[in-house]
Amino acid sequence: MQKTALVTGGNKGIGLEVTKAFLALNYDVIILARDFKNFELSTHPNVKTIVFDLIQVDAIPALIASLPAIDILINNAGIMYAIPYQNYKNDHINTMLKINLEAPVKLIEEVAKTMLEKGGRIVNNTSIAGQIGHPDIWYGITKAGLINATKSFSKIFEGKIIINAVAPSPVATDMLNTIPQARQEAFLKSVISKRFAQPEEIAKTIVWLSTESPEYINGTVIDINNGSFPR
């Protein structure tokens, strides 16, 4: 039977590479994104695009109820402002909390309603920012929260749903442009290969966790940081 993956932000960056990987495995892919301008796979027969802003957390239950049963959920979408904590306005904080943390948790809650009966997998795209003292404090807070949610839900689901996360260091996507140049240069000095991660490297890990990884890998966060935060 054809399986369905739901990918938030699956129209660009890491999410686009995840979408391509699922299509190569013959999955149906549903993508949630705020827009699909210049999206190269919009006419693909196995792709369904839905314009949706994840800040609308209260609309998520109705959205999921309108879709086919989801076999795999990839919480990939997120935002980062990369501004000093004292310059954060309430709108910045509220938007980041909703998109980076509240929406992924609500999506997990909603897809679990059918996944708990038939099984499924969930992968959350978090960040090294949730593991270290990150300069963008609110971004780090949301990613740390999503890491904690991953671990909590793994216990709640008791193995009926496999849920894991990845925690990449900076990746060569559009989001990289929000990081000040000095921070980029300092980071490059900390990694073994002296380069940023590529989107496809993160995507391969996400797809492996959502399709092939052993079920004993559950409630785990896979670090992808090339030695910049060895543990």
Secondary structure per residue as TSV (DSSP state, phi and psi in degrees):
chain	resnum	aa	ss	phi	psi
A	1	M	-	360.0	137.8
A	2	Q	-	-62.5	132.3
A	3	K	-	-99.9	155.1
A	4	T	E	-120.5	129.4
A	5	A	E	-111.5	135.8
A	6	L	E	-106.7	121.6
A	7	V	E	-122.6	118.0
A	8	T	E	-83.3	138.2
A	9	G	T	63.2	32.6
A	10	G	T	-83.5	14.5
A	11	N	T	-100.2	-9.0
A	12	K	S	-158.5	166.9
A	13	G	H	57.6	-136.9
A	14	I	H	-58.9	-42.8
A	15	G	H	-60.4	-38.1
A	16	L	H	-64.9	-41.6
A	17	E	H	-65.1	-35.9
A	18	V	H	-63.8	-45.3
A	19	T	H	-57.6	-47.4
A	20	K	H	-60.0	-40.4
A	21	A	H	-65.8	-41.4
A	22	F	H	-66.2	-39.1
A	23	L	H	-63.6	-36.9
A	24	A	H	-64.8	-24.6
A	25	L	T	-93.0	7.3
A	26	N	T	68.7	33.9
A	27	Y	-	-86.8	152.4
A	28	D	E	-80.3	137.4
A	29	V	E	-124.0	123.3
A	30	I	E	-103.1	127.8
A	31	I	E	-116.1	128.9
A	32	L	E	-104.0	128.3
A	33	A	E	-158.1	159.4
A	34	R	S	-71.9	-27.6
A	35	D	-	-158.8	163.8
A	36	F	-	-126.5	35.5
A	37	K	T	-62.2	127.7
A	38	N	T	62.2	24.0
A	39	F	-	-75.8	119.4
A	40	E	T	-74.8	-14.0
A	41	L	T	-112.5	19.3
A	42	S	T	-63.8	-24.5
A	43	T	T	-101.3	4.5
A	44	H	-	-65.4	133.3
A	45	P	T	-62.9	-22.2
A	46	N	T	-99.7	11.1
A	47	V	E	-114.3	130.5
A	48	K	E	-117.4	122.4
A	49	T	E	-103.3	136.6
A	50	I	E	-130.5	119.3
A	51	V	E	-75.8	116.2
A	52	F	-	-154.8	132.2
A	53	D	-	-98.4	119.2
A	54	L	T	-65.4	-9.7
A	55	I	T	-65.5	-18.7
A	56	Q	-	-84.3	62.9
A	57	V	G	-58.8	-38.4
A	58	D	G	-66.3	-18.6
A	59	A	G	-90.0	-5.9
A	60	I	H	-65.0	-43.3
A	61	P	H	-56.3	-44.7
A	62	A	H	-66.6	-37.4
A	63	L	H	-62.2	-50.9
A	64	I	H	-63.6	-37.2
A	65	A	H	-63.5	-24.8
A	66	S	T	-85.8	-7.1
A	67	L	S	-101.8	161.6
A	68	P	-	-61.6	162.4
A	69	A	-	-58.1	134.1
A	70	I	-	-94.2	129.3
A	71	D	S	-89.5	-34.0
A	72	I	E	-136.9	130.7
A	73	L	E	-113.6	128.0
A	74	I	E	-115.8	106.4
A	75	N	E	-84.8	91.8
A	76	N	-	-108.3	-34.2
A	77	A	-	-64.1	144.5
A	78	G	-	-169.5	163.9
A	79	I	-	-128.9	155.5
A	80	M	-	-144.3	136.0
A	81	Y	-	-98.3	-29.1
A	82	A	-	55.0	49.4
A	83	I	-	-122.1	155.7
A	84	P	-	-59.6	146.0
A	85	Y	G	-57.5	-33.2
A	86	Q	G	-73.3	-11.7
A	87	N	G	-97.1	-2.3
A	88	Y	-	-69.5	129.6
A	89	K	-	-96.8	163.8
A	90	N	H	-58.1	-35.8
A	91	D	H	-63.2	-40.4
A	92	H	H	-60.2	-47.8
A	93	I	H	-62.9	-49.2
A	94	N	H	-63.8	-41.2
A	95	T	H	-64.4	-44.5
A	96	M	H	-65.7	-41.7
A	97	L	H	-61.1	-42.4
A	98	K	I	-69.1	-48.0
A	99	I	I	-74.7	-42.2
A	100	N	I	-85.7	-22.0
A	101	L	I	-129.4	-55.6
A	102	E	I	-64.3	-44.2
A	103	A	H	-63.8	-47.4
A	104	P	H	-58.3	-40.8
A	105	V	H	-64.7	-42.4
A	106	K	H	-65.4	-38.9
A	107	L	H	-62.4	-41.7
A	108	I	H	-59.9	-47.8
A	109	E	H	-57.9	-42.4
A	110	E	H	-75.7	-43.7
A	111	V	H	-69.7	-24.8
A	112	A	H	-63.9	-22.9
A	113	K	H	-59.8	-34.1
A	114	T	H	-100.1	-32.6
A	115	M	H	-61.7	-35.4
A	116	L	H	-62.9	-23.9
A	117	E	H	-86.3	-36.8
A	118	K	H	-117.9	-4.0
A	119	G	-	89.5	165.6
A	120	G	E	167.6	176.2
A	121	R	E	-135.4	147.7
A	122	I	E	-132.9	135.8
A	123	V	E	-129.3	128.0
A	124	N	E	-104.1	129.6
A	125	N	E	-88.7	103.3
A	126	T	-	-99.9	-132.4
A	127	S	-	-172.6	154.9
A	128	I	G	-58.0	-23.4
A	129	A	G	-60.5	-26.2
A	130	G	G	-83.6	-1.6
A	131	Q	T	-114.8	-16.3
A	132	I	S	-123.2	173.7
A	133	G	-	-77.6	92.8
A	134	H	-	-88.7	140.9
A	135	P	S	-60.9	-35.9
A	136	D	S	-87.4	87.9
A	137	I	H	-60.9	-40.3
A	138	W	H	-72.8	-33.6
A	139	Y	H	-62.8	-46.1
A	140	G	H	-60.3	-39.3
A	141	I	H	-62.4	-44.4
A	142	T	H	-66.4	-38.8
A	143	K	H	-72.5	-35.8
A	144	A	H	-63.7	-38.3
A	145	G	H	-63.9	-38.6
A	146	L	H	-71.0	-33.6
A	147	I	H	-62.1	-45.6
A	148	N	H	-63.7	-39.9
A	149	A	H	-62.1	-38.4
A	150	T	H	-58.1	-48.3
A	151	K	H	-67.0	-40.8
A	152	S	H	-65.3	-46.8
A	153	F	H	-65.9	-31.8
A	154	S	H	-60.5	-37.0
A	155	K	H	-74.0	-40.5
A	156	I	H	-62.4	-41.3
A	157	F	H	-78.5	-14.9
A	158	E	T	52.5	38.2
A	159	G	T	84.0	-6.6
A	160	K	S	-71.9	-28.7
A	161	I	E	-126.4	131.4
A	162	I	E	-91.6	122.6
A	163	I	E	-131.4	127.6
A	164	N	E	-139.2	178.9
A	165	A	E	-142.9	159.2
A	166	V	E	-116.5	149.6
A	167	A	E	-129.2	83.7
A	168	P	E	-77.9	152.5
A	169	S	-	-81.3	-178.7
A	170	P	-	-50.2	138.9
A	171	V	B	-119.2	148.0
A	172	A	S	-75.7	74.1
A	173	T	S	-129.1	-178.1
A	174	D	G	-59.3	-31.7
A	175	M	G	-61.6	-25.9
A	176	L	G	-60.0	-28.6
A	177	N	G	-68.1	-16.3
A	178	T	G	-82.9	-12.0
A	179	I	S	-88.1	127.6
A	180	P	-	-54.7	147.0
A	181	Q	H	-58.0	-39.2
A	182	A	H	-62.4	-38.9
A	183	R	H	-68.3	-38.5
A	184	Q	H	-61.0	-45.7
A	185	E	H	-66.0	-38.7
A	186	A	H	-65.1	-39.3
A	187	F	H	-64.4	-44.4
A	188	L	H	-59.2	-27.2
A	189	K	T	-73.1	-18.0
A	190	S	T	-93.6	-11.9
A	191	V	S	-100.4	151.0
A	192	I	T	-61.8	-45.0
A	193	S	T	-87.9	-4.1
A	194	K	S	58.9	35.2
A	195	R	S	-146.0	166.1
A	196	F	-	-82.3	156.6
A	197	A	B	-65.2	151.2
A	198	Q	-	-97.3	146.7
A	199	P	H	-53.7	-39.1
A	200	E	H	-67.1	-25.9
A	201	E	H	-68.8	-40.3
A	202	I	H	-70.2	-42.2
A	203	A	H	-61.7	-41.3
A	204	K	H	-60.0	-39.8
A	205	T	H	-68.4	-42.7
A	206	I	H	-60.5	-47.0
A	207	V	H	-68.2	-37.3
A	208	W	H	-60.6	-45.8
A	209	L	H	-63.1	-30.0
A	210	S	H	-93.0	-3.6
A	211	T	H	-132.5	-46.2
A	212	E	T	-116.5	-19.3
A	213	S	S	-63.7	148.3
A	214	P	-	-57.8	145.5
A	215	E	T	-66.1	-16.8
A	216	Y	T	-71.8	-17.9
A	217	I	-	-83.4	97.3
A	218	N	-	-149.1	130.7
A	219	G	S	74.6	23.6
A	220	T	-	-108.0	150.3
A	221	V	E	-114.3	120.6
A	222	I	E	-90.5	116.0
A	223	D	E	-75.7	133.7
A	224	I	E	-131.9	81.0
A	225	N	S	-138.3	10.0
A	226	N	T	52.9	40.1
A	227	G	T	84.3	4.0
A	228	S	S	-77.1	-19.3
A	229	F	S	-142.5	69.9
A	230	P	-	-72.8	139.5
A	231	R	-	-138.0	360.0
